[in-house]
Amino acid sequence: MFSFIIVLIFNKLVHNSKYTIIGKFDMQTKDFIDLEEKHGAHNYNPLDVVIERGKGVWVFDVEGNKYLDCLAAYSAVNQGHCHPRIINALKTQAERITLTSRAFRNDQLPFLLKELSDLTGYEMALPMNSGAEAVETALKAARKWGHKIKGIDAQSGDIIACDNNFAGRTITTISFSTEEQYKDGFGPFTPGFKVIPYGNADALEKIIDKNTIAFLVEPIQGEGGVVVPPSGYLQKCYDICKRNNVLFIADEIQTGLGRTGKLFAHQYDNIKPDMVIIGKALSGGCYPVSAVLSSKEILGVFNPGDHGSTFGGNPLAAAVARESLKVLIEEKLIENSRDLGEYLLDKLLKIKSKHIKEVRGRGLFIGIELFPEAKGARRFCKALMKRGILCKETHDNVIRIAPPLVITKAEVDDALLIIKDVLLMD
């Protein structure tokens, strides 16, 4: 048995190269962390758990410890880790063909587009890879619609966003962020955006003018701290947009595809946005897949060459997304999110802790906001990790609870006991 680290030093073999291949045999958690810290850019601050495998709601670290995942990769693994149906679809398609580029057609994309249309009621979809790419796609579509269809001058036109938003970290998406860290050192920024308070429909009414193209909003702000807007807010904003011929764009990358107990969070307000942006759980966490859903009038503004992606809509992505959607519907994961989400929220609201300022959420998308005196949410996330539950703080003082939608009531009950104990600590 080889119980040592294999290191092949290629400088003894080819051109004195210093390239090495390292195998993991006796490496412990600290060894992995040291390796990552030495060779990786420090753009994340993860908890110090090194995960090597997962199944359903559970993940296991390199030392064999088991954890209940209550982050679900920021809602990308709604269907659970390594769902066998999705993995099988990935393997089957990977053995056939993975990438053609959009220079050619493939036999999976047409079915994905049709199935998205049937499921959501939107006429067209434009597939991309990451959520940030999908946001950029929606913004480009909106701007071209504003100029070509609405008739706004090509050098004018604004898109309205809300404070505390998160739409990615591209230059354009940070241009309308109100998180200063996201912008520090990355200017100059993309013009053409205005920002208003989240949850305030009157602010939208006041700022809209003849040059307004679109309103971009998260039905529930995820990275902002699982912030649920006032009842009726989305409906009021939607009505304002309709009166002013302004596009209503719902960013459902994190809230969509069952996370909040409905297919889309905006459905709680009984509206149909002009565009919906989806990603994350569209692939069950098995491959980067995102898309923009809209009408022929809006997505029809694109002509060949206007926009594209080498990997967007590739056959592997399409096959994975198709199976991910089927799992979501056929295994009734949306209903499970609704029912267990209501149960979990009710139980969390009954926890009497001096640290808790507010508990809020919909479905299995819950935020526990702590008072400043609690000295930050991260220490509670570390304590939960030691007890076998993985969470991640957001906006310093909010613990986000968002397990895969395959979680059972028994697993929720077990987690609640630990969460309560941790929240009652000094």
VEXSE-434751 format. One line per 10 residues: number of its first residue (from 0); their letters; for each residue x, y, z of C-alpha. Coordinates in nm, 4 decimals. Example, Ala and Ser with C-alpha at 12.3 -4.5 7.8 and 13.67 -1.06 7.14 Angstrom:
BEGIN
0 = as = 1.2300,-0.4500,0.7800 ~ 1.3670,-0.1060,0.7140
END
This chain:
BEGIN
0 = mfsfiivlif = 0.0000,0.0000,0.0000 ~ 0.1383,0.3351,-0.0973 ~ 0.0905,0.5460,0.2171 ~ 0.3000,0.8405,0.1101 ~ 0.2803,1.1436,-0.1161 ~ 0.3933,1.0678,-0.4700 ~ 0.5925,1.3508,-0.6179 ~ 0.7195,1.3260,-0.9752 ~ 0.9790,1.5915,-1.0457 ~ 0.9770,1.6509,-1.4178
10 = nklvhnskyt = 1.2943,1.8614,-1.4183 ~ 1.4805,1.5320,-1.4024 ~ 1.2906,1.4100,-1.7046 ~ 1.2089,1.6937,-1.9405 ~ 1.4009,2.0191,-1.9933 ~ 1.4739,2.0711,-1.6245 ~ 1.1091,2.1683,-1.5651 ~ 0.9983,2.2414,-1.2078 ~ 0.6457,2.1141,-1.2696 ~ 0.5256,1.8579,-1.0126
20 = iigkfdmqtk = 0.2325,1.6204,-0.9813 ~ 0.1240,1.5591,-0.6237 ~ -0.0905,1.2663,-0.5136 ~ -0.2901,1.2784,-0.1892 ~ -0.2355,0.9828,0.0357 ~ -0.1395,1.0820,0.3892 ~ -0.2439,1.4470,0.3572 ~ -0.4495,1.5917,0.6436 ~ -0.6774,1.8955,0.6516 ~ -0.3942,2.1367,0.7275
30 = dfidleekhg = -0.1868,2.0057,0.4349 ~ -0.4658,2.0790,0.1872 ~ -0.5226,2.4235,0.3360 ~ -0.1521,2.5102,0.3258 ~ -0.1292,2.3997,-0.0388 ~ -0.4324,2.6074,-0.1385 ~ -0.3166,2.9128,0.0543 ~ 0.0270,2.8965,-0.1060 ~ -0.0825,2.8561,-0.4684 ~ -0.4313,3.0074,-0.4815
40 = ahnynpldvv = -0.5462,3.3695,-0.4965 ~ -0.7010,3.4703,-0.1651 ~ -1.0390,3.5862,-0.2951 ~ -1.2367,3.3641,-0.0562 ~ -1.2351,3.3068,0.3175 ~ -1.3751,2.9536,0.3506 ~ -1.4311,2.7627,0.6694 ~ -1.1424,2.5230,0.7270 ~ -1.3151,2.2017,0.6261 ~ -1.1783,2.0124,0.3251
50 = iergkgvwvf = -1.4604,1.8210,0.1562 ~ -1.3807,1.5219,-0.0618 ~ -1.7215,1.3675,-0.1361 ~ -2.0936,1.4111,-0.0872 ~ -2.4263,1.2338,-0.1188 ~ -2.7702,1.3856,-0.0745 ~ -2.7589,1.6355,0.2099 ~ -2.4328,1.4969,0.3479 ~ -2.0691,1.5774,0.2749 ~ -1.7538,1.4124,0.4087
60 = dvegnkyldc = -1.4144,1.5670,0.4682 ~ -1.0692,1.4231,0.3981 ~ -1.0480,1.2876,0.7522 ~ -1.3778,1.1005,0.7296 ~ -1.5958,1.3442,0.9255 ~ -1.9599,1.3743,0.8195 ~ -2.1494,1.7033,0.7874 ~ -2.5047,1.8099,0.7079 ~ -2.4721,2.0670,0.4299 ~ -2.6917,2.3663,0.5100
70 = laaysavnqg = -2.5546,2.5874,0.2341 ~ -2.6101,2.3601,-0.0686 ~ -2.3369,2.5423,-0.2630 ~ -2.5348,2.8663,-0.2437 ~ -2.8453,2.6731,-0.3627 ~ -2.6734,2.5105,-0.6602 ~ -2.7304,2.1598,-0.5246 ~ -3.1043,2.1799,-0.4591 ~ -3.1290,1.8215,-0.5865 ~ -2.8660,1.7022,-0.3377
80 = hchpriinal = -2.5013,1.6182,-0.3850 ~ -2.4232,1.3792,-0.6692 ~ -2.7844,1.2900,-0.7408 ~ -2.7598,0.9508,-0.9172 ~ -2.9972,1.0435,-1.1993 ~ -2.8057,1.3618,-1.2794 ~ -2.4680,1.1915,-1.2508 ~ -2.5886,0.9183,-1.4857 ~ -2.7063,1.1787,-1.7374 ~ -2.3680,1.3511,-1.7144
90 = ktqaeritlt = -2.1762,1.0267,-1.7659 ~ -2.3956,0.9121,-2.0525 ~ -2.3663,1.2410,-2.2388 ~ -1.9931,1.2751,-2.1628 ~ -1.9353,0.9460,-2.3414 ~ -2.1200,1.0725,-2.6495 ~ -2.0086,1.4345,-2.6972 ~ -1.9434,1.7213,-2.4574 ~ -1.8887,2.0327,-2.6655 ~ -1.9703,2.1430,-3.0193
100 = srafrndqlp = -1.9764,2.5207,-2.9686 ~ -2.2698,2.7118,-3.1092 ~ -2.0994,2.7099,-3.4487 ~ -2.2909,2.3842,-3.4910 ~ -2.6159,2.2472,-3.3527 ~ -2.6415,1.9605,-3.1056 ~ -2.9155,1.7124,-3.0219 ~ -2.9636,1.8136,-2.6551 ~ -3.0085,2.1908,-2.6628 ~ -3.3406,2.1920,-2.8536
110 = fllkelsdlt = -3.4979,1.9650,-2.5918 ~ -3.3681,2.1785,-2.3039 ~ -3.5120,2.4931,-2.4622 ~ -3.8490,2.3257,-2.5191 ~ -3.8608,2.1814,-2.1679 ~ -3.7733,2.5174,-2.0122 ~ -4.0522,2.6761,-2.2128 ~ -4.3045,2.4102,-2.1118 ~ -4.2082,2.4339,-1.7442 ~ -4.1900,2.8117,-1.7083
120 = gyemalpmns = -4.4260,2.9464,-1.9744 ~ -4.1611,3.1616,-2.1413 ~ -4.1289,3.1509,-2.5188 ~ -3.7522,3.1537,-2.5429 ~ -3.4368,3.0862,-2.3430 ~ -3.0760,3.1863,-2.3940 ~ -2.8371,2.9450,-2.2165 ~ -2.5079,3.0505,-2.0649 ~ -2.2728,2.9056,-1.8018 ~ -2.2406,3.1039,-1.4796
130 = gaeavetalk = -2.5023,3.3166,-1.3097 ~ -2.2958,3.6299,-1.3679 ~ -2.2919,3.5557,-1.7416 ~ -2.6681,3.5193,-1.7382 ~ -2.7077,3.8550,-1.5635 ~ -2.4835,4.0166,-1.8248 ~ -2.6954,3.8521,-2.0948 ~ -3.0166,3.9887,-1.9471 ~ -2.8688,4.3381,-1.9194 ~ -2.7520,4.3305,-2.2811
140 = aarkwghkik = -3.0920,4.2071,-2.3991 ~ -3.2659,4.4776,-2.1981 ~ -3.0455,4.7539,-2.3349 ~ -3.0882,4.6445,-2.6936 ~ -3.4638,4.6150,-2.6418 ~ -3.4641,4.9649,-2.4934 ~ -3.2818,5.1107,-2.7910 ~ -3.4338,4.9088,-3.0769 ~ -3.7891,4.8485,-2.9539 ~ -3.8703,5.1179,-2.6975
150 = gidaqsgdii = -3.6781,5.3805,-2.8944 ~ -3.4477,5.5210,-2.6281 ~ -3.1447,5.7016,-2.7680 ~ -2.8401,5.4746,-2.7995 ~ -2.6333,5.6952,-2.5676 ~ -2.9042,5.7148,-2.3017 ~ -3.1057,5.4648,-2.1045 ~ -3.0845,5.3481,-1.7437 ~ -3.1386,5.0205,-1.5643 ~ -3.2569,5.0441,-1.2047
160 = acdnnfagrt = -3.1288,4.8083,-0.9360 ~ -3.1709,4.7898,-0.5592 ~ -2.9272,4.8518,-0.2792 ~ -2.7867,4.5471,-0.1010 ~ -2.8072,4.3581,-0.4315 ~ -2.5790,4.0814,-0.5531 ~ -2.5612,4.0053,-0.9240 ~ -2.2071,3.8750,-0.9538 ~ -1.8622,4.0298,-0.9537 ~ -1.8032,4.1347,-1.3127
170 = ittisfstee = -1.7117,4.4975,-1.3786 ~ -2.0671,4.5704,-1.4892 ~ -2.2444,4.3955,-1.2020 ~ -2.0274,4.5564,-0.9354 ~ -2.0978,4.8902,-1.1001 ~ -2.4441,4.8900,-0.9411 ~ -2.3429,4.7140,-0.6193 ~ -2.3642,4.9021,-0.2898 ~ -2.1055,4.6760,-0.1253 ~ -1.7905,4.8898,-0.1216
180 = qykdgfgpft = -1.5535,4.5934,-0.0989 ~ -1.6815,4.4629,-0.4324 ~ -1.5865,4.7933,-0.5954 ~ -1.2627,4.8816,-0.4193 ~ -0.9858,4.9075,-0.6768 ~ -1.1902,4.7930,-0.9764 ~ -1.3008,5.1218,-1.1338 ~ -1.3857,5.2868,-1.3644 ~ -1.7347,5.1436,-1.3635 ~ -2.0026,5.0827,-1.6229
190 = pgfkvipygn = -2.2460,5.3748,-1.6509 ~ -2.6201,5.3527,-1.7035 ~ -2.7375,5.2232,-1.3652 ~ -2.9392,5.3789,-1.0851 ~ -2.9849,5.2288,-0.7386 ~ -3.2861,5.2605,-0.5095 ~ -3.3730,5.1159,-0.1660 ~ -3.4865,4.7526,-0.1704 ~ -3.8440,4.6894,-0.0629 ~ -3.9578,5.0444,-0.1415
200 = adalekiidk = -4.1936,5.0550,-0.4398 ~ -4.2451,5.4306,-0.4025 ~ -3.8735,5.4835,-0.4671 ~ -3.9116,5.3017,-0.7987 ~ -4.2140,5.5117,-0.8921 ~ -4.0213,5.8337,-0.8254 ~ -3.7060,5.7468,-1.0198 ~ -3.8575,5.5991,-1.3370 ~ -3.8530,5.8323,-1.6360 ~ -3.8691,5.8165,-2.0160
210 = ntiaflvepi = -3.5130,5.6846,-2.0347 ~ -3.5669,5.3920,-1.7976 ~ -3.5113,5.0589,-1.9704 ~ -3.5505,4.8001,-1.6968 ~ -3.5777,4.7215,-1.3279 ~ -3.3547,4.4365,-1.2017 ~ -3.4531,4.2828,-0.8682 ~ -3.3983,3.9739,-0.6537 ~ -3.7363,3.8497,-0.5208 ~ -3.5460,3.7657,-0.2017
220 = qgeggvvvpp = -3.1961,3.9014,-0.1525 ~ -2.9712,3.6040,-0.0854 ~ -2.6183,3.7369,-0.0422 ~ -2.7709,4.0457,0.1117 ~ -2.8780,3.8346,0.4108 ~ -3.1901,3.6441,0.2995 ~ -3.3888,3.9673,0.2985 ~ -3.7590,3.9131,0.2280 ~ -3.9328,4.2267,0.0928 ~ -4.2685,4.3503,0.2259
230 = sgylqkcydi = -4.5764,4.1634,0.1105 ~ -4.6961,4.2900,-0.2273 ~ -4.3697,4.4682,-0.3064 ~ -4.2957,4.2791,-0.6266 ~ -4.6541,4.3203,-0.7483 ~ -4.6384,4.6969,-0.6950 ~ -4.3051,4.7233,-0.8737 ~ -4.4324,4.5074,-1.1583 ~ -4.7386,4.7317,-1.2019 ~ -4.5188,5.0430,-1.2039
240 = ckrnnvlfia = -4.2988,4.8887,-1.4736 ~ -4.5983,4.7926,-1.6870 ~ -4.7423,5.1453,-1.6702 ~ -4.4109,5.2889,-1.7858 ~ -4.3152,5.0302,-2.0500 ~ -4.0152,4.9262,-1.8417 ~ -3.8858,4.5682,-1.8352 ~ -3.9198,4.3837,-1.5057 ~ -3.6222,4.1456,-1.4631 ~ -3.6245,3.8902,-1.1805
250 = deiqtglgrt = -3.2872,3.7547,-1.0730 ~ -3.3835,3.4046,-0.9595 ~ -3.0359,3.2541,-0.9769 ~ -3.0364,3.1671,-0.6067 ~ -3.4079,3.1831,-0.5242 ~ -3.5347,2.9968,-0.8293 ~ -3.5991,2.6311,-0.9062 ~ -3.7676,2.5361,-0.5818 ~ -3.5495,2.7011,-0.3192 ~ -3.8297,2.9133,-0.1710
260 = gklfahqydn = -4.1087,2.6564,-0.1945 ~ -4.2275,2.7563,-0.5395 ~ -4.0622,2.7115,-0.8769 ~ -3.9787,3.0836,-0.8633 ~ -3.9920,3.3188,-0.5661 ~ -4.1705,3.5863,-0.7697 ~ -4.4708,3.3518,-0.7963 ~ -4.5629,3.4449,-0.4394 ~ -4.6709,3.7793,-0.5870 ~ -4.8536,3.6253,-0.8846
270 = ikpdmviigk = -4.6530,3.8116,-1.1473 ~ -4.4764,3.7102,-1.4665 ~ -4.1545,3.9100,-1.5112 ~ -4.0447,4.0110,-1.8587 ~ -3.7200,3.8252,-1.7982 ~ -3.6163,3.5637,-1.5436 ~ -3.2505,3.4792,-1.4806 ~ -3.1756,3.1267,-1.3615 ~ -2.8625,2.9252,-1.2855 ~ -2.7136,2.7306,-0.9933
280 = alsggcypvs = -2.9698,2.4490,-0.9405 ~ -3.0382,2.4351,-1.3140 ~ -2.7606,2.1760,-1.3209 ~ -2.8049,2.0249,-0.9753 ~ -2.4534,2.1424,-0.8964 ~ -2.2984,1.9053,-1.1491 ~ -2.1964,2.1515,-1.4205 ~ -2.2144,2.5305,-1.4751 ~ -2.5450,2.6057,-1.6504 ~ -2.7502,2.9251,-1.6511
290 = avlsskeilg = -3.0127,3.0832,-1.8737 ~ -3.2254,3.3873,-1.9392 ~ -3.5964,3.3240,-1.9959 ~ -3.8089,3.5733,-2.1841 ~ -4.0375,3.6434,-2.4796 ~ -3.9615,3.6426,-2.8501 ~ -3.9953,4.0207,-2.8513 ~ -3.7149,4.0634,-2.5996 ~ -3.4712,3.7820,-2.6741 ~ -3.5508,3.8268,-3.0416
300 = vfnpgdhgst = -3.3427,4.1454,-3.0417 ~ -3.0276,3.9335,-3.0643 ~ -2.8851,3.8684,-3.4082 ~ -2.6061,3.6223,-3.4906 ~ -2.2832,3.7694,-3.3548 ~ -2.4488,4.0019,-3.1010 ~ -2.3808,3.7753,-2.8077 ~ -2.2463,3.4290,-2.7434 ~ -2.0456,3.1786,-2.5446 ~ -1.8274,2.8883,-2.6536
310 = fggnplaaav = -1.9650,2.6660,-2.3776 ~ -2.3148,2.8137,-2.3474 ~ -2.5776,2.5597,-2.4507 ~ -2.3263,2.2797,-2.4990 ~ -2.4687,1.9248,-2.5166 ~ -2.3240,1.8159,-2.1831 ~ -2.4738,2.1166,-2.0073 ~ -2.8087,2.0678,-2.1773 ~ -2.8287,1.6989,-2.0879 ~ -2.7409,1.7694,-1.7246
320 = areslkvlie = -2.9907,2.0560,-1.7005 ~ -3.2683,1.8485,-1.8540 ~ -3.2272,1.5739,-1.5956 ~ -3.1890,1.8249,-1.3130 ~ -3.5262,1.9783,-1.3984 ~ -3.6902,1.6371,-1.4176 ~ -3.5549,1.5424,-1.0757 ~ -3.6830,1.8685,-0.9295 ~ -4.0364,1.8071,-1.0553 ~ -4.0691,1.4288,-1.0446
330 = ekliensrdl = -3.9269,1.3943,-0.6938 ~ -4.1472,1.6803,-0.5683 ~ -3.8555,1.8749,-0.4273 ~ -4.0364,2.2066,-0.4598 ~ -4.3166,2.0781,-0.2391 ~ -4.0635,1.9424,0.0088 ~ -3.8993,2.2834,0.0256 ~ -4.2343,2.4464,0.0934 ~ -4.3452,2.2020,0.3634 ~ -4.0164,2.1527,0.5476
340 = geylldkllk = -3.9316,2.5188,0.5035 ~ -4.2457,2.6216,0.6874 ~ -4.1717,2.3649,0.9579 ~ -3.8077,2.4709,0.9984 ~ -3.8900,2.8419,1.0046 ~ -4.1565,2.7876,1.2701 ~ -3.9141,2.5939,1.4912 ~ -3.6363,2.8505,1.4495 ~ -3.8727,3.1341,1.5409 ~ -3.9370,2.9629,1.8740
350 = ikskhikevr = -3.5712,2.9576,1.9767 ~ -3.5210,3.2089,2.2578 ~ -3.1648,3.3317,2.2242 ~ -3.0186,3.6663,2.3259 ~ -2.8223,3.6626,2.0006 ~ -3.1166,3.6431,1.7576 ~ -3.2450,3.9672,1.6123 ~ -3.4694,3.8175,1.3429 ~ -3.5435,3.4901,1.1656 ~ -3.6817,3.5220,0.8128
360 = grglfigiel = -3.7184,3.3324,0.4901 ~ -3.9349,3.1306,0.2552 ~ -3.9130,2.7623,0.1845 ~ -3.5732,2.6179,0.2686 ~ -3.4124,2.9593,0.2334 ~ -3.3777,3.1019,0.5815 ~ -3.1624,3.3703,0.7399 ~ -3.0939,3.4068,1.1110 ~ -2.9866,3.7652,1.1750 ~ -2.7862,3.8217,1.4911
370 = fpeakgarrf = -2.7465,4.1326,1.7032 ~ -2.4127,4.3153,1.6730 ~ -2.3376,4.2115,2.0313 ~ -2.3199,3.8495,1.9117 ~ -1.9795,3.9378,1.7620 ~ -2.0526,3.8108,1.4134 ~ -2.2126,3.5056,1.2565 ~ -1.8861,3.3381,1.1604 ~ -1.8109,3.2134,1.5104 ~ -2.1501,3.0442,1.5184
380 = ckalmkrgil = -2.0831,2.8857,1.1786 ~ -1.7526,2.7536,1.3145 ~ -1.9318,2.6118,1.6172 ~ -2.1908,2.4469,1.3945 ~ -1.9126,2.2973,1.1833 ~ -1.7598,2.1357,1.4902 ~ -2.1016,1.9821,1.5605 ~ -2.1433,1.8490,1.2057 ~ -2.3441,2.1221,1.0311 ~ -2.2035,2.3403,0.7541
390 = ckethdnvir = -2.3415,2.6933,0.7201 ~ -2.1898,3.0156,0.5959 ~ -2.2268,3.3647,0.7262 ~ -2.3443,3.6391,0.4946 ~ -2.3139,4.0122,0.5548 ~ -2.1196,3.9334,0.8732 ~ -2.4214,3.8943,1.1019 ~ -2.6554,3.6524,0.9211 ~ -2.6440,3.2719,0.9323 ~ -2.7935,3.1317,0.6142
400 = iapplvitka = -2.9786,2.7985,0.6395 ~ -3.0352,2.6493,0.2927 ~ -2.9932,2.2697,0.2797 ~ -3.0486,2.0610,-0.0345 ~ -3.4200,2.0181,-0.1003 ~ -3.3923,1.6402,-0.0575 ~ -3.3591,1.6825,0.3185 ~ -3.6006,1.4828,0.5365 ~ -3.7992,1.5876,0.8426 ~ -3.5842,1.3620,1.0611
410 = evddalliik = -3.2703,1.5336,0.9328 ~ -3.4280,1.8742,0.9944 ~ -3.5144,1.7741,1.3513 ~ -3.1600,1.6533,1.4189 ~ -3.0175,1.9765,1.2793 ~ -3.2545,2.1877,1.4877 ~ -3.1226,2.0399,1.8121 ~ -2.7677,2.1390,1.7212 ~ -2.8611,2.4805,1.5829 ~ -3.0542,2.5608,1.9002
420 = dvllmd = -2.7626,2.4579,2.1227 ~ -2.5178,2.6719,1.9250 ~ -2.7460,2.9752,1.9247 ~ -2.7769,2.9514,2.3017 ~ -2.4008,2.9635,2.3583 ~ -2.2395,3.2753,2.5083
END
